[in-house]
Amino acid sequence: MTPGGLRARIAVVGAGAWGTALALHLARREGSSTVLWARDPAQAAAMASERVNARYLPGVALPPALAVTAGLDDLADAELLIAAPPVAALPGLARELLAAGLRAPLVWLSKGFVEAPAVPGGAALPHQVVAPLWPAPVGVISGPSFAEEVAAGLPTAVAVAATAGEVAEQVASRLRGDALRVYASDDIAGVEVGGAVKNVLAIAAGASDGLGFGNNARAALITRGLAETGRLSEALGGQRSTLMGLAGLGDLVLTCTGDLSRNRRVGLALAEGRRLADILPQLGHVAEGVAAARMLRGLARHLAVDMPICDAVYRTLFEDLPPRDAVLSLLRREPRAERH
């Protein structure tokens, strides 16, 4: 075992782009102690034989030492589980792992809110749902991290937070290396809020760019969107200072400006007058900001948190408010003293 308490064997559960990219990084560091689990046996078999994730990360070779499997039994000796499903699937995946007898610390790459019908507001942060059912500490890895760049070994920095501080430190130490910098945080609520809301704001930024509103407007959306995120974080027990770091400002800037951002691409397509039902099938990946906008509206209203940019995104996505009218509605709001 390592000094931090985790053995070398790490299982990445979910073979999408981000899960595969992190597994590549770990295999380069850990060698044969890393295993990547894919739900689809055909996908796992193809990846194992062809040594590439042709669907989600084409053109990037899998290291020979990286094991790929579709069997949960192959994860039995893992001392760290890193889950990489869409956020809506995370609670179900956790229950599936439990049923398979897995009990190691569980951290995830998922960003967003999860349905929680029994909770006022109807939505919750992932750790609020998963932690009560998981027998070991849980946590989240978040920050400005396009999968394609991590897979290519380009410099990246992320944050990790957990329900137990020592686990956050252990995971950060385990992942840190080469071009990936990992910083431990003691604010799991703040880290998760930053990762969830930035996807909604990226839709707004994409729509603004698509409408030709310019760099000034995008900078204003990022800045005021960060203020909205801070208000929600405090209401959910997070710290505003967390949002000045990688899981907040860093991830927000990347997602609002980077051409690889799926959520930004949704906003760009909306600005072209395309309908959401036509946009999403063409992405090839999940745009978490769409579901997050819907859940965020109920949560913000329950908590009485003012989030006008996120509300405008909701109305554009689900009430057919034209993006141009959404931006104009924000500009017409009564000016107030700037608050962060």
Number of C-alpha atoms within 10 A of each C-alpha: 9 9 7 13 11 18 15 17 19 25 28 29 27 24 29 19 22 24 25 29 26 22 30 27 25 25 22 19 16 18 18 17 17 25 25 27 27 23 14 13 14 12 18 22 15 14 22 18 9 12 19 18 22 15 14 19 19 11 11 17 16 24 17 12 15 22 22 27 24 20 15 18 12 15 25 15 14 21 19 25 22 26 24 25 22 18 25 18 12 22 20 13 18 19 15 13 21 15 11 14 13 23 20 23 21 26 25 25 23 25 30 28 30 23 19 16 10 9 10 12 18 17 24 22 21 28 25 15 17 21 18 11 13 20 14 14 21 25 27 27 28 26 28 20 21 19 19 18 14 21 21 14 16 13 12 16 19 22 23 31 29 27 19 15 17 16 25 27 19 19 25 21 15 20 19 18 14 13 14 17 15 24 19 20 21 19 19 29 24 28 30 28 27 33 31 29 28 32 29 33 31 33 32 33 32 28 28 25 20 20 17 11 14 11 12 8 15 21 15 12 20 22 16 19 26 24 19 22 29 26 22 26 23 15 15 16 12 22 20 21 11 23 24 14 17 24 29 29 23 20 23 28 21 19 29 29 17 16 12 15 18 24 29 30 25 26 30 23 20 25 21 12 10 13 15 17 9 10 14 18 10 8 13 10 14 15 20 23 29 22 21 25 27 20 21 27 23 16 21 20 13 12 14 12 18 16 19 17 21 28 21 25 28 26 18 23 23 12 10 12 14 16 25 16 12 22 20 12 13 13 10 8 9 6 7 6 5 7 8 13
